[in-house]
């Protein structure tokens, strides 16, 4: 998929657990896990807004567009 979810990176930077974020945002741990692993097909703007507000970040810190077939190792080469 061309959209990469970097939520786990932001959680680590902010030293916040998935459980804390799920409780603060009001979503289930299971749905947060689906989002973290990139298996989600969509995200509501209200959920994204709540995540960004809690983690004090921008949507671009969480979501990244990477063309298919473009792996992190080949970027910037």
Buried (B, 14 or more C-beta within 10 A) or exposed (E): EEEBBBBBBBBEEBEBEBEEBBBBBEBEEEBBBBBBEEEBEEBEEEBBEBBBEBBEBEEEBBBEEEEEEEEEEEEEE
